[in-house]
């Protein structure tokens, strides 16, 4: 078994919607107020990892949705910080939703397509090309456990030390307290998260 290199190179892979939904449930925030560079630096520095790159993945609402302007502004700011961003238009489908009063409503629901696949492919590609020692995935999506197992097999086959970790907001209010299977779990406390809030407001004026 190979040993860890000094100051392992880490690349963070941030599933934007998964991170937001976890922070909303854990801490009550109503919009994605995270600074992904600060969060990445905080978690990597505390573990002795050298942050090599930050990568962000999200679905993009249609232009008529007010959230489109928010994400366009936030992604532009990420670009100025050197974050590598990947976005795809959300797809929409109709679902029947049962309300608290017992009535059923036919509503239009956005869904992400291809975001998780792109993130997974990038983890494997960058690991294979020796661009990272640590892949830190900000998500609790268990689909990424397949990525972790592939990296473990790659590590053995290439006789290289590599690690996959998953980070997620966590509090007593969190229903899901599990990281991605076959990864090192890194719960993000309210204190840590609040140190990494982006003070800019990218929401369009009402």
Phi and psi in degrees as a GROMACS rama.xvg file:
@    title "Ramachandran Plot"
@    xaxis  label "Phi"
@    yaxis  label "Psi"
@TYPE xy
-76.6518  149.722  UNK-2
-92.9451  161.097  UNK-3
-68.0565  139.062  UNK-4
-72.2035  160.317  UNK-5
-66.7789  137.341  UNK-6
48.3613  64.5317  UNK-7
-53.9507  142.192  UNK-8
-77.9177  126.348  UNK-9
-117.265  138.443  UNK-10
-118.092  131.729  UNK-11
-97.7785  139.524  UNK-12
-122.81  110.407  UNK-13
-108.652  114.627  UNK-14
-81.538  98.6147  UNK-15
-57.7518  -44.6139  UNK-16
-72.1833  -37.1889  UNK-17
-64.6369  -41.9818  UNK-18
-64.5921  -43.4724  UNK-19
-62.6787  -46.8513  UNK-20
-62.8333  -36.791  UNK-21
-68.7882  -40.8128  UNK-22
-68.1161  -35.2527  UNK-23
-63.349  -44.732  UNK-24
-71.8323  -41.5976  UNK-25
-73.9162  -40.8475  UNK-26
-120.724  -8.38825  UNK-27
84.8297  11.8007  UNK-28
-74.0881  141.041  UNK-29
-96.5564  -9.61122  UNK-30
-147.997  162.156  UNK-31
-69.7771  94.699  UNK-32
-102.915  14.4118  UNK-33
-79.3359  149.611  UNK-34
-104.327  105.716  UNK-35
-68.2727  -27.5422  UNK-36
-71.447  -45.4859  UNK-37
-62.9396  -43.5985  UNK-38
-60.1757  -45.2376  UNK-39
-62.3346  -45.5143  UNK-40
-63.663  -42.3893  UNK-41
-60.8662  -48.9618  UNK-42
-71.1798  -38.8389  UNK-43
-69.8654  -45.4508  UNK-44
-60.4765  -40.8544  UNK-45
-66.636  -15.8126  UNK-46
-111.642  6.12392  UNK-47
76.8708  20.4228  UNK-48
-96.6077  145.334  UNK-49
-92.5969  117.82  UNK-50
-73.2706  115.084  UNK-51
-95.2742  -31.2237  UNK-52
-166.123  151.091  UNK-53
-118.481  129.75  UNK-54
-126.084  135.723  UNK-55
-127.574  137.947  UNK-56
-132.203  130.427  UNK-57
-158.12  156.163  UNK-58
-81.4108  148.412  UNK-59
-114.359  120.976  UNK-60
-61.8906  159.616  UNK-61
-65.3947  154.474  UNK-62
-56.2215  -27.7491  UNK-63
-75.2389  -12.9781  UNK-64
-84.1222  129.464  UNK-65
-56.218  -26.3962  UNK-66
-69.8247  -18.1356  UNK-67
-61.5173  -46.1951  UNK-68
-63.1435  -39.6849  UNK-69
-56.5822  -51.3778  UNK-70
-70.5064  -35.2712  UNK-71
-60.4258  -43.1573  UNK-72
-68.1308  -42.1683  UNK-73
-69.1679  -41.7612  UNK-74
-64.5997  -35.3938  UNK-75
-64.0126  -40.2903  UNK-76
-65.477  -39.7272  UNK-77
-58.2771  -43.0864  UNK-78
-59.4407  -39.1194  UNK-79
-67.2531  -23.0603  UNK-80
-89.0187  -1.57187  UNK-81
87.9283  9.31428  UNK-82
-74.5566  135.523  UNK-83
-88.5827  116.466  UNK-84
-112.172  145.261  UNK-85
-131.663  124.102  UNK-86
-135.149  149.984  UNK-87
-136.504  147.299  UNK-88
-59.6353  137.55  UNK-89
-66.0176  149.7  UNK-90
-104.423  154.727  UNK-91
-124.747  141.903  UNK-92
-140.706  162.181  UNK-93
-100.767  136.558  UNK-94
-132.855  152.983  UNK-95
-89.1644  120.298  UNK-96
-110.935  127.911  UNK-97
-89.9504  118.946  UNK-98
-80.1957  168.51  UNK-99
-61.439  -28.7939  UNK-100
-84.2199  5.11529  UNK-101
92.198  -6.53203  UNK-102
-81.7546  154.255  UNK-103
-109.523  133.794  UNK-104
-124.67  136.181  UNK-105
-90.1268  107.772  UNK-106
-121.27  155.432  UNK-107
-90.5382  123.623  UNK-108
-119.317  128.452  UNK-109
-79.7492  145.115  UNK-110
-136.625  145.167  UNK-111
-87.4314  139.085  UNK-112
-130.077  123.541  UNK-113
89.8088  -9.54807  UNK-114
-66.0171  -48.6558  UNK-115
-66.2297  -34.6995  UNK-116
-66.7421  -42.4012  UNK-117
-62.698  -43.9532  UNK-118
-60.9069  -47.5067  UNK-119
-60.6009  -44.2005  UNK-120
-62.1292  -38.639  UNK-121
-67.3975  -39.0597  UNK-122
-58.7547  -49.3856  UNK-123
-66.6367  -42.0537  UNK-124
-62.0372  -45.594  UNK-125
-72.7179  -31.3116  UNK-126
-68.2079  -45.0391  UNK-127
-62.5409  -36.1586  UNK-128
-86.8759  12.0369  UNK-129
60.4394  39.8005  UNK-130
-93.9692  -10.1548  UNK-131
-148.211  157.079  UNK-132
-109.642  -30.4307  UNK-133
-125.355  128.139  UNK-134
-104.674  111.98  UNK-135
-104.455  109.844  UNK-136
-101.103  121.295  UNK-137
-87.442  88.7805  UNK-138
-174.163  162.104  UNK-139
-121.789  16.7998  UNK-140
-73.6139  115.051  UNK-141
-68.591  -12.5927  UNK-142
-59.141  -27.9112  UNK-143
-74.5663  -6.75909  UNK-144
-62.6355  -29.4083  UNK-145
-64.0809  -35.8063  UNK-146
-64.2274  -44.3418  UNK-147
-60.0919  -42.3943  UNK-148
-67.4615  -36.244  UNK-149
-66.1521  -40.8845  UNK-150
-65.8043  -37.6616  UNK-151
-62.7215  -43.6092  UNK-152
-65.2434  -39.5265  UNK-153
-64.1163  -39.6093  UNK-154
-60.3738  -44.6342  UNK-155
-65.6475  -45.1829  UNK-156
-66.4024  -31.1103  UNK-157
-100.156  0.227059  UNK-158
52.7375  44.5586  UNK-159
-123.361  143.098  UNK-160
-79.1661  122.547  UNK-161
-142.219  149.258  UNK-162
-135.097  146.239  UNK-163
-120.623  128.78  UNK-164
-126.344  155.822  UNK-165
-127.082  134.598  UNK-166
-117.942  144.562  UNK-167
-160.259  141.425  UNK-168
-60.4023  142.122  UNK-169
-146.584  135.473  UNK-170
-155.387  179.047  UNK-171
-61.6154  -23.2508  UNK-172
-81.8246  -9.51286  UNK-173
-74.5616  126.474  UNK-174
-77.3363  -34.7299  UNK-175
-105.675  114.313  UNK-176
-111.877  18.8386  UNK-177
-107.366  136.854  UNK-178
-82.1628  -170.664  UNK-179
-73.47  133.073  UNK-180
-56.6343  144.817  UNK-181
68.0608  20.0637  UNK-182
-124.534  165.567  UNK-183
-78.7134  127.613  UNK-184
-87.8815  134.491  UNK-185
-127.761  91.4107  UNK-186
-67.0741  139.061  UNK-187
-102.819  118.242  UNK-188
-78.4018  165.453  UNK-189
-60.4781  -38.8813  UNK-190
-62.0911  -47.9153  UNK-191
-64.7968  -44.8659  UNK-192
-60.6541  -44.6142  UNK-193
-66.0006  -25.3458  UNK-194
-69.7519  -16.3199  UNK-195
-118.004  26.0718  UNK-196
-79.8119  136.605  UNK-197
-80.1214  118.717  UNK-198
-71.4008  -17.1587  UNK-199
-73.4698  146.562  UNK-200
-112.872  110.233  UNK-201
-93.1363  3.22974  UNK-202
-71.3081  139.472  UNK-203
-67.4205  150.227  UNK-204
-61.3735  144.097  UNK-205
